[in-house]
Amino acid sequence: MNIPRLLLAIVIGFIVIFGTDFLIHGKLMAPDYQATQQLWRTDAEMRARFVWMMGAQLLTTVAFLLLWTRWAPTARLGCALGFGFLMGLFSGVWPIVLYVVLPMPGSIALKWFFAGLVQCLLLGLVAFLIYKPKEPAAA
């Protein structure tokens, strides 16, 4: 495992997740959240728990990239995007569950599902472009 490249990929992957979450939830979906504000914590409550959100984003990135290191030595771009797609499907379970247990519109769950799929595809691209396994030592 190439630890320096892994750490770089984790940092860049975290920036991608953090940035896209800001765009998705802070901008694109803001009207959806305002229309259903009775379902969510207040802004002050969410800000008080912001460190937990960052921890979740970091944990997602670390887990994704650690799994990726298993396929990286032989992977091509299509493999990385396929891995990202499958991880996106895997992570897409939670919006479906939340739709079942919370009285929220299905449109929010769909947007979360597809946004998560896009984020995982982007992480797959980051993994492919940034993480490179160590070269075998010359004999």
C-alpha positions as CSV (number, residue, x, y, z in Angstrom):
1,M,0.0,0.0,0.0
2,N,1.3,3.4,-0.9
3,I,0.6,5.4,2.3
4,P,1.6,8.9,1.0
5,R,-0.6,8.5,-2.1
6,L,-3.4,7.1,0.0
7,L,-3.3,10.1,2.4
8,L,-3.3,12.5,-0.6
9,A,-6.3,10.7,-2.1
10,I,-8.1,10.8,1.3
11,V,-7.5,14.6,1.6
12,I,-8.6,15.3,-2.0
13,G,-11.5,12.9,-1.7
14,F,-12.6,14.6,1.5
15,I,-12.5,18.0,-0.2
16,V,-14.6,16.6,-3.0
17,I,-17.2,15.2,-0.6
18,F,-17.3,18.3,1.5
19,G,-17.6,20.6,-1.5
20,T,-20.2,18.6,-3.3
21,D,-22.2,18.2,0.0
22,F,-22.1,22.0,0.3
23,L,-23.4,22.4,-3.2
24,I,-26.0,19.7,-3.0
25,H,-27.4,20.4,0.5
26,G,-26.5,24.0,1.0
27,K,-27.5,25.3,-2.4
28,L,-29.4,22.9,-4.7
29,M,-31.6,21.3,-2.1
30,A,-32.1,24.3,0.2
31,P,-35.6,24.9,-1.2
32,D,-36.6,21.3,-0.5
33,Y,-35.3,21.6,3.1
34,Q,-37.1,24.9,3.6
35,A,-40.4,23.4,2.4
36,T,-40.0,20.6,4.9
37,Q,-38.3,22.5,7.7
38,Q,-40.5,20.8,10.4
39,L,-38.6,17.5,9.7
40,W,-35.0,18.8,10.3
41,R,-33.0,20.3,13.1
42,T,-32.6,24.0,13.3
43,D,-29.6,25.6,11.7
44,A,-28.2,26.3,15.2
45,E,-28.6,22.6,16.1
46,M,-27.0,21.5,12.9
47,R,-24.0,23.9,13.3
48,A,-23.5,22.5,16.8
49,R,-23.1,19.0,15.3
50,F,-21.1,20.1,12.3
51,V,-18.0,18.2,13.5
52,W,-20.0,15.0,13.4
53,M,-20.9,15.7,9.8
54,M,-17.3,16.2,8.9
55,G,-16.3,13.0,10.7
56,A,-18.9,11.1,8.7
57,Q,-17.6,12.6,5.4
58,L,-14.0,11.7,6.4
59,L,-15.1,8.1,7.4
60,T,-16.8,7.7,4.1
61,T,-13.8,8.8,2.2
62,V,-11.4,6.7,4.2
63,A,-13.5,3.5,3.8
64,F,-14.0,4.1,0.1
65,L,-10.3,4.6,-0.6
66,L,-9.1,1.7,1.6
67,L,-11.4,-0.6,-0.3
68,W,-10.2,0.8,-3.5
69,T,-6.5,0.0,-2.7
70,R,-7.4,-3.7,-3.2
71,W,-8.2,-3.2,-6.9
72,A,-5.9,-0.3,-7.7
73,P,-2.9,-2.4,-8.9
74,T,-4.8,-3.7,-11.9
75,A,-7.5,-1.1,-12.3
76,R,-8.4,1.0,-15.3
77,L,-10.7,4.0,-15.4
78,G,-13.7,1.9,-16.2
79,C,-13.1,-0.2,-13.1
80,A,-12.8,2.9,-10.9
81,L,-16.1,4.3,-12.2
82,G,-17.7,0.9,-11.8
83,F,-16.5,0.7,-8.3
84,G,-17.8,4.2,-7.6
85,F,-21.1,3.3,-9.1
86,L,-21.4,0.1,-6.9
87,M,-20.4,2.1,-3.8
88,G,-23.0,4.7,-4.8
89,L,-25.7,2.0,-5.0
90,F,-24.5,0.6,-1.6
91,S,-24.6,4.1,0.0
92,G,-28.0,4.8,-1.6
93,V,-29.7,2.5,0.8
94,W,-30.0,5.1,3.5
95,P,-32.1,7.6,1.5
96,I,-34.6,4.8,0.8
97,V,-34.7,3.8,4.5
98,L,-35.2,7.4,5.5
99,Y,-38.0,7.8,3.0
100,V,-39.7,4.9,4.7
101,V,-39.3,6.0,8.3
102,L,-39.6,9.8,7.9
103,P,-42.6,11.7,6.6
104,M,-40.5,13.3,3.8
105,P,-41.3,13.7,0.1
106,G,-39.9,11.0,-2.2
107,S,-38.3,13.7,-4.3
108,I,-35.8,14.4,-1.5
109,A,-34.9,10.7,-1.2
110,L,-34.5,10.5,-5.0
111,K,-32.2,13.6,-5.0
112,W,-30.2,12.2,-2.1
113,F,-29.9,8.8,-3.9
114,F,-28.7,10.3,-7.2
115,A,-26.5,12.9,-5.6
116,G,-24.8,10.2,-3.6
117,L,-24.3,8.1,-6.8
118,V,-22.6,11.1,-8.4
119,Q,-20.4,11.7,-5.4
120,C,-19.3,8.1,-5.4
121,L,-18.5,8.3,-9.1
122,L,-16.4,11.3,-8.4
123,L,-14.6,9.5,-5.5
124,G,-13.9,6.6,-7.9
125,L,-12.3,9.1,-10.3
126,V,-10.2,10.6,-7.5
127,A,-9.2,7.2,-6.4
128,F,-8.1,6.3,-9.9
129,L,-6.2,9.5,-10.6
130,I,-4.6,10.0,-7.2
131,Y,-3.9,6.6,-5.5
132,K,-1.2,4.6,-7.2
133,P,0.2,1.5,-5.6
134,K,3.9,1.3,-4.7
135,E,6.2,0.2,-7.5
136,P,7.7,-3.2,-6.7
137,A,11.2,-3.0,-5.3
138,A,13.8,-3.7,-7.9
139,A,15.5,-7.1,-7.4
